[in-house]
Amino acid sequence: MTKPLMILIAGPYASGTNGDPALMRRNLDRLEEAAWPLFQAGHIPMIGEWVALPVLSSAGASGPGDPLAADVMYPTAHRLLQHCDGVLRLPGESKGADQDVAIARERGIPVYTALADVPGVRQ
């Protein structure tokens, strides 16, 4: 590998949680589980919520259920995709992750559906 790839980890965050913070945390934990193997392989893992949630908070929003979230959550991932070299799409229903995949494919960015498919990742 000549340079580290920035890989957007996409999957369910709010989907299927009915706004329950504990379930959203569990979903974020699942996304974050993929971060270490990517990092170990020399890549830069990125999760949209890592950026969007502090932005949302600094805007004075009450959390992901706040009306302002629509202006922050999905747009953050879309902006990140301008800098990402790949997307790792984890299993689970997620409108946002599906949008990330569609944008990546439009831009010719590789989409991986398993960690083992990402260059350099050992499992």
Buried (B, 14 or more C-beta within 10 A) or exposed (E): EEEBBBBBBBBBBBBEBEEEEEBBEEBBEBBBEBBEBBBEBEBBBBBBBBBBBEBBEEEEBEEBBBEBBEBBBBEBBEEBBEEBBBBBBBEBEBEBBEBBBEBBEEEEBBBBEEBEEBBEBEE
